[in-house]
Amino acid sequence: MYSYNSLLGRFLVGENWGLTFFYFLVLMTVRNMNNIIPASKQKPVNNQATLSLTKNSGKKSKIIIISTIIGALFLIILANYLLPRFFILLTRASRIPHYSLSNSYVFAAPILAQADGQQKIQVTVFLLDEKGIGIKDQPVNLLLRPLESTAASPQIKAVRPTTDSLGQAIFEITCRQPGKFQVVATVNGRQLIRTTRIIFRPSP
């Protein structure tokens, strides 16, 4: 009578409580189904309405049992697959560094260079959080916006476009024609509020 219970218990109990609970529901359902008297084994009655009611009750019981199994399956899938993945994504999202667009800034040294294609202006982007702590492993893009009408086309070399442990990303800029530019940095498509300016002056 309990042999199949003990076998399932030895096989399932211990590692996966969700499956154990599911099989427990299945066992209880099987027992309940055994208690349902099939229509073929029911004693004949003269009252046709009573016979119809008995058949309908049996059908309803089977529907309830099937619904219970389906509901248990859904709970098992929810507990073993969907919820763990949700919590993993939630944990990853909580680990995403929160940098401050207003506290981060762009620094250039020097801010003035000859427009000969040789002299370089080094631009360092400091990506910081609200407490001034550097945020690492973030990709930085650098943009140059002309501040005056010019045909100059500066060249940007990404020395280290991803921030290091100090939150710094480094670029080098050269130009062959004079011009003034605003240096803008973006991180993940978001622009830092604090920018800087550089100037390439005519070569002597």
Beta strands, then each sheet from edge to edge (+ up, - down):
strand 1: 105-109
strand 2: 112-114
strand 3: 121-126
strand 4: 140-146
strand 5: 155-160
strand 6: 168-174
strand 7: 179-187
strand 8: 190-191
strand 9: 196-201
sheet 1: 1+ 3- 6+ 5-
sheet 2: 2+ 9+ 7- 4+
sheet 3: 2+ 9+ 7- 8+
end
